[in-house]
Amino acid sequence: MKNGAPLLAAIAALGSAAAAALHANPAIVGGLATIALLAIAVYAGALALALNAPSDLSEPREPCGPSGAPEPVVTRGGLFGRMWVAALGAFALAGVVPLVSLGRRPRRHGTAWTKGARLVTPEGRLLRPGDVAIGGIETVFPEGHVGSPLSATLLLRLQEGVVSLPPERAGWVQHGNVAYSKICTHAGCPVAIYRHASYQLYCPCHQSVFDVIFGARPVAGPATRPLPQLGLDLDDAGYLIARGDFADPVGPDEWWRTT
Ligand code: FES
């Protein structure tokens, strides 16, 4: 067991690092890291027992070369020491790989929204700014892409002037109409409940709450990122259109982290 433990630790730690690099299920990454940690603990325990043993672990080998010259002495302690260093090195690598992916910005991913795409209801009806009542909410898609999962968007109509957005998003609201991705940034559930009295959107899966006044920023629950906003404009016929794709990737960050 003492021989196999550092080898097992190294293999499990390397497996954990590879799984993290490939963005495998976190349970696999954590499970392999746990195995590596346990193997290191077993090895450390065995080593401690050996150090307390009365006999020396070193086993000098007799010279056997044709010249009779002394050969380097190989000891079990030295061999175990190198395996110990390899196991700890692999374990350190397993810890570094997830940290690298933490620093990686999620890549923006295209939905079906493009500049000038007209907003339509699931039935395909075009929308003008006054079509949704103040306090109302409507699920919309880009024209020609009804049902496109990543493009599902919530169109809300608030009183004019209540939305507070960064200066670079001035003009993204049209007569009180504001649009955000319908896909929760926590785990990807559809956000579907709106309370106009508090200007808050609720995700039913794990109770994340988003403040639509301030760019759908999360104010409660496990979500840490706002719902991406879709900039709105009007075409010549007065219909609501998109200024382009969402400002940020839709859904959980994990969907867009790539190697
Ligand atoms: S998926 Fe929305 S809170 Fe978890």
Residues whose N, C-alpha, C, O or C-beta is under 5 A from the ligand:
A	BS01	FES	C184 H186 A187 G188 C189 C203 C205 H206 Q207 S208
